[in-house]
Amino acid sequence: MCGPGPGGRHNGRVAAPEHPAPRWLAIAEEAFVPADSGGRVESLNLLRAALDAGIALHVLVPGIGDADLAPHRAALPGAEVEAVPRRTGPLSHLSLVPYLFASRPMPPGLPERLRASARAGRPFTAVLAVSFRTAHLAIALGDALDVPVVVRPHNIESAYFTQLADGLGFPRNLPHRAEAWKLRRAEAAVHASPRVALFAEIAEEEVAARAALTATPVVHVPPFLPPIAVAGGERATSGETVLFLGALDNGNNADAARFLAGELAPALRAVRPAVDLHVVGRRAPEALRRELAAAGVRTTFDAPEVASHLAAADVFVNPVRHGAGINIKMVEAMAAGLPVVTTPTGARGLHWRDGEHLVVADGAAGFRDAVAALLADPARRAELAKAGRAFVEGLDGVGRLRRIAADL
């Protein structure tokens, strides 16, 4: 048997240089355990997909304490998980730096410590900003480690804050308008950074919008499939439970819940008196809790998990009227085998087709008719749910991450 000869030769040929196995420094936006909102679900599933793609991870999680480290480490077996501080007081608003960046400061000594880790024989090959809200940290640490940066935007943040401002009256909208202005300046700096190698955009329609703002490559990397399974691939088809879930401290989700309580509930009960409307969400404002209770909507607040509620539902509704990017809640619902009814706004972001993968409806009458038709037709519910689940299963996030890691 022949072995390598002098100078690293093997069988008379020069051995190819070995490339280090991919090891990424990933910077989360916030805690992602429990995964009780769309952003947290996306963060957790992205990191799990990276591990499944063979990428070693060192994950920084802003704003968690020592007690939160254990569940985060348990959620990502094999990854190194480290807590870093957040700064959420009023001083974080009082600068030209957007709050989204100022509230996530660089921990003292972190770049030096990570460089020492790399020199000790465990080099990083890239830095991943799990959302745009940590892009400033990713660029600074990419500079310190001399590795490329991948940014995973969920939307164009300045446009998102402008939409929030447009939905509020003066003077309540002034903080959102100020943040949008700060974000436009910060986005321009990130878009121009030579350290950023790739923007991995979550929504298809945002690719062209961001590509118009930067010379850096922008690609579409769809949301990652949650690990939610339906026993046998099927579900009960005799119920009347209609589910909506979301982070209820988000203005767009709160507006959707109010629409459900104030307009959809009476319209749907007029034709389906036994319907069970269920809202699951975290951090619901007290006023919204009272509105939902007054409308007779069943509620579950601050649940530690959502899988059981998805499994118990018959139809998922997403009546959001404002927003940008992708509603991760719809990917969760489809992965759980639920048929989905959504607004045109909620249907943005992926190439799913109305009538095939989901139903698009608008207004109380449109939602009433679409939901009532599905509740009355178990076969159609099952057909739509099967097509929706097949759609999200075909997104192949792991394969895309492998290709990104190989190209960096």
C-alpha positions in Angstrom: 0.0 0.0 0.0 1.4 3.4 -1.0 1.6 6.2 1.5 2.3 9.9 1.1 5.9 10.6 0.1 8.2 13.6 0.8 6.6 17.0 0.4 3.0 15.7 1.0 3.0 13.7 -2.3 0.7 10.7 -2.6 1.3 8.2 -5.4 3.4 10.8 -7.2 0.9 13.6 -7.0 0.8 16.6 -4.8 -1.9 16.2 -2.2 -4.6 18.9 -2.4 -4.6 21.3 0.6 -7.2 20.5 3.2 -10.0 23.1 3.7 -11.1 23.6 7.3 -14.4 22.1 8.2 -17.0 24.9 8.3 -17.3 26.6 11.7 -19.6 29.6 11.9 -20.0 32.2 14.6 -23.8 32.8 14.6 -25.3 35.8 16.3 -29.0 35.5 17.2 -31.4 38.4 17.5 -32.7 37.4 20.9 -33.6 34.3 22.9 -35.1 31.6 20.7 -36.2 29.1 23.4 -39.1 28.9 23.8 -39.7 29.3 20.1 -43.0 31.1 20.7 -42.9 33.7 17.8 -42.2 33.6 14.1 -38.8 35.2 14.5 -37.7 32.8 17.2 -39.0 29.8 15.3 -37.0 30.9 12.2 -33.9 31.5 14.3 -34.0 28.1 15.9 -34.8 26.3 12.7 -32.0 28.1 10.8 -29.4 27.1 13.4 -30.7 23.5 13.5 -30.5 23.4 9.7 -26.9 24.6 9.9 -26.0 21.8 12.3 -27.7 19.3 10.0 -25.7 20.7 7.1 -22.5 19.8 8.9 -21.6 23.3 10.0 -20.1 23.6 13.5 -21.7 26.5 15.4 -20.7 28.9 18.2 -23.9 30.8 18.9 -24.1 34.2 20.7 -27.6 34.9 22.2 -28.2 38.5 23.3 -30.2 39.1 26.5 -30.4 35.7 28.1 -29.2 34.8 31.6 -27.3 31.8 32.9 -30.6 30.0 33.7 -31.6 30.3 30.0 -28.3 28.7 28.7 -29.3 25.1 29.4 -32.5 25.1 27.3 -30.8 26.8 24.5 -27.9 24.3 24.5 -30.4 21.5 24.7 -32.2 22.8 21.6 -28.9 22.8 19.7 -27.0 19.6 20.5 -23.4 19.9 19.6 -23.3 23.7 19.3 -21.5 26.0 21.6 -24.0 28.5 23.0 -22.9 31.7 24.8 -25.0 34.5 26.4 -24.1 38.1 25.6 -25.7 41.2 27.1 -28.5 43.4 25.8 -29.0 47.1 26.7 -32.7 47.8 26.6 -33.0 51.0 28.7 -34.0 54.5 27.3 -30.4 55.5 26.6 -30.4 53.0 23.7 -32.9 55.3 21.9 -30.9 58.5 22.4 -28.3 58.3 19.6 -28.1 58.3 15.8 -27.6 54.5 16.0 -30.9 52.6 15.6 -32.3 51.0 18.7 -32.1 47.6 17.0 -28.3 48.0 16.9 -27.8 50.1 20.1 -29.6 47.6 22.2 -27.2 44.8 21.1 -23.8 46.2 22.0 -20.4 44.6 21.4 -19.4 42.8 24.7 -16.0 44.1 25.9 -13.2 41.6 25.1 -15.4 39.4 22.9 -13.4 39.9 19.6 -10.1 39.2 21.4 -11.5 36.0 23.1 -12.9 34.7 19.8 -9.6 35.4 18.0 -7.8 33.4 20.7 -10.2 30.5 20.2 -9.4 30.6 16.4 -5.7 30.7 17.0 -6.0 27.7 19.4 -6.8 25.5 16.4 -10.5 26.0 15.9 -10.7 28.6 13.2 -14.0 30.2 12.2 -14.9 30.2 8.5 -17.8 32.7 8.5 -20.0 34.8 10.7 -23.8 34.5 10.4 -26.1 37.3 11.5 -29.2 35.3 12.2 -31.2 38.5 11.5 -30.4 41.9 10.1 -30.7 43.2 13.7 -27.3 41.7 14.5 -25.5 42.7 11.3 -23.4 45.3 13.0 -22.0 42.8 15.4 -21.4 40.3 12.6 -19.5 42.8 10.6 -17.3 43.9 13.5 -16.6 40.3 14.5 -16.0 39.3 10.8 -13.4 42.1 10.7 -11.8 40.8 13.9 -11.7 37.2 12.7 -11.0 38.1 9.0 -13.8 35.9 7.7 -16.8 36.6 5.5 -20.2 37.6 6.9 -23.6 36.2 5.9 -26.6 38.3 6.8 -30.1 36.7 7.1 -32.7 39.5 6.8 -36.3 38.9 7.6 -37.4 42.1 5.9 -36.1 45.5 5.1 -36.2 46.9 8.6 -36.5 50.6 7.7 -39.6 49.8 5.5 -41.0 47.7 8.3 -40.8 50.5 10.8 -42.2 52.9 8.3 -45.2 50.6 8.0 -45.6 50.5 11.7 -45.5 54.3 11.8 -48.1 54.6 9.0 -50.5 52.5 11.1 -50.2 54.9 14.1 -51.4 58.4 14.6 -49.3 61.5 15.5 -47.5 61.7 17.9 -47.4 58.0 18.7 -45.8 57.3 15.4 -42.8 59.6 16.0 -40.5 56.9 17.6 -41.1 54.6 14.7 -40.4 57.3 12.2 -37.2 58.2 14.0 -36.1 54.5 14.1 -36.9 54.1 10.4 -34.7 57.1 9.6 -31.8 55.7 11.7 -32.3 52.3 10.1 -32.0 53.7 6.6 -28.6 55.2 7.5 -27.5 51.9 9.2 -28.7 49.8 6.3 -26.7 51.9 3.8 -23.6 51.1 5.9 -24.3 47.4 6.0 -25.1 47.3 2.3 -21.8 48.9 1.5 -19.6 46.8 3.8 -17.0 44.8 2.0 -17.0 42.3 4.8 -20.5 41.1 3.9 -20.3 38.3 1.4 -24.0 37.4 1.0 -27.5 38.5 2.0 -29.6 35.4 2.4 -33.1 36.9 2.0 -36.0 35.0 3.5 -38.7 36.5 1.2 -38.5 36.1 -2.6 -39.9 39.5 -3.3 -37.4 41.2 -1.0 -34.5 39.9 -3.1 -34.9 42.5 -5.9 -35.6 45.3 -3.4 -32.4 44.6 -1.5 -30.4 44.0 -4.7 -31.3 47.6 -5.7 -29.6 48.8 -2.5 -26.3 46.9 -2.5 -23.7 45.5 -4.9 -23.3 42.5 -2.6 -24.9 39.2 -3.8 -28.5 38.7 -2.6 -30.1 35.3 -2.8 -33.3 33.8 -1.7 -33.0 31.3 1.1 -36.6 30.3 2.3 -37.6 29.7 5.9 -36.6 26.5 7.5 -39.0 23.7 8.2 -40.0 23.4 11.9 -39.6 19.9 13.4 -43.4 19.5 13.7 -44.9 16.1 12.8 -48.5 15.0 12.4 -49.0 11.4 13.4 -49.5 9.3 10.3 -49.5 12.5 8.2 -53.2 13.0 8.8 -55.3 14.7 11.5 -58.9 14.6 12.7 -61.3 16.1 10.3 -64.5 16.5 12.4 -63.7 19.5 14.5 -64.5 23.2 14.3 -61.4 24.8 15.8 -60.0 27.8 13.9 -56.5 28.8 15.1 -54.5 32.0 14.9 -51.1 32.4 16.6 -48.5 35.1 16.8 -46.5 37.4 19.1 -49.3 39.7 20.2 -47.0 42.5 21.3 -46.4 42.9 17.6 -48.7 45.6 16.2 -49.5 43.7 13.0 -50.4 40.5 14.9 -52.5 42.5 17.4 -54.4 44.1 14.6 -55.1 40.7 13.1 -56.4 39.4 16.4 -58.7 42.4 16.7 -60.0 41.8 13.2 -60.6 38.1 14.2 -62.5 39.2 17.3 -64.4 42.1 16.0 -65.3 41.2 12.4 -64.5 37.5 11.6 -66.0 36.0 14.8 -69.5 37.3 14.4 -69.5 36.7 10.6 -68.3 33.1 11.0 -70.6 32.3 13.9 -73.6 33.4 11.8 -72.9 30.4 9.4 -71.0 28.1 11.8 -72.5 28.5 15.3 -70.3 25.8 16.8 -67.0 27.3 15.6 -64.2 27.4 18.2 -62.0 30.5 17.5 -58.6 30.1 19.3 -55.9 32.7 19.6 -52.5 31.6 20.9 -49.9 34.3 21.5 -47.3 35.8 23.8 -47.1 39.1 25.6 -50.7 40.1 24.8 -51.5 43.7 25.9 -54.2 43.9 28.6 -56.6 45.8 26.3 -56.3 43.1 23.6 -57.0 40.4 26.2 -60.2 42.2 27.1 -61.3 42.5 23.5 -60.7 38.8 22.8 -62.6 37.8 26.0 -65.5 40.1 25.2 -65.8 38.5 21.7 -65.9 35.0 23.2 -62.6 34.0 21.6 -60.7 31.2 23.4 -57.2 32.3 24.3 -53.9 30.8 25.4 -51.3 33.3 26.3 -47.5 32.8 26.8 -47.7 29.1 26.0 -44.3 27.2 26.4 -44.9 25.5 23.0 -47.4 25.8 20.1 -47.2 22.3 18.6 -50.0 20.9 20.7 -52.3 23.8 19.7 -51.5 23.3 16.0 -52.2 19.6 16.3 -55.6 20.3 17.9 -56.8 22.8 15.2 -58.7 22.2 12.0 -58.1 25.4 10.1 -55.3 28.0 10.5 -56.1 31.6 9.7 -53.7 34.4 9.2 -55.7 37.7 8.9 -52.7 40.1 9.0 -53.4 43.3 7.1 -50.0 44.9 7.5 -46.4 43.7 7.5 -43.5 42.7 5.4 -41.4 39.6 4.8 -42.8 36.1 5.5 -45.2 35.1 8.2 -43.4 32.1 9.7 -46.6 31.1 11.4 -47.9 29.9 8.1 -44.8 27.7 7.5 -45.4 26.2 11.0 -49.1 25.6 10.3 -48.4 23.9 6.9 -45.6 21.8 8.4 -48.1 20.7 11.0 -50.6 19.6 8.3 -53.1 22.4 8.7 -55.0 24.1 5.8 -54.3 27.8 5.8 -56.5 30.8 5.0 -54.6 34.1 4.7 -54.8 37.6 3.5 -52.9 38.8 0.4 -50.5 40.5 2.8 -49.9 37.2 4.7 -49.4 35.4 1.4 -46.4 37.5 0.5 -42.8 36.1 0.4 -43.0 32.7 -1.2 -44.3 31.2 -4.4 -47.2 29.4 -2.9 -50.4 29.4 -5.0 -53.9 30.4 -4.0 -56.2 27.4 -4.2 -53.4 24.9 -4.3 -51.2 25.4 -1.3 -53.5 27.8 0.7 -56.6 30.0 0.3 -56.2 33.8 0.0 -59.2 35.8 1.2 -59.8 39.4 2.2 -62.2 41.1 4.5 -64.7 39.6 7.0 -67.0 38.2 4.3 -64.1 36.7 2.3 -62.6 35.0 5.4 -66.0 33.8 6.6 -66.7 32.1 3.2 -63.3 30.6 2.9 -63.1 29.2 6.5 -66.7 28.0 6.5 -66.2 26.2 3.2 -63.2 24.3 4.6 -64.9 23.4 7.9 -67.8 22.0 5.8 -65.6 19.9 3.5 -63.1 17.6 5.3 -61.8 16.2 2.0 -60.9 19.7 0.7 -59.2 20.4 4.1 -57.1 17.3 3.8 -56.2 18.0 0.2 -55.1 21.6 0.9 -53.2 20.6 4.0 -51.3 17.8 2.1 -50.3 20.3 -0.7 -49.2 22.9 1.8 -47.1 20.4 3.8 -45.5 19.2 0.6 -44.7 22.8 -0.4 -42.8 23.6 2.8 -41.1 20.2 2.9 -39.6 21.0 -0.5 -37.9 24.2 0.7 -34.6 22.3 1.3 -32.9 24.8 3.7 -30.2 22.3 4.6 -29.1 21.8 1.0 -29.0 25.6 0.5 -26.8 26.1 3.6 -24.4 23.4 2.5 -24.0 25.3 -0.9 -23.5 28.6 0.9 -20.9 27.1 3.2 -19.0 25.6 0.2 -19.1 28.8 -1.7 -17.7 31.1 1.0 
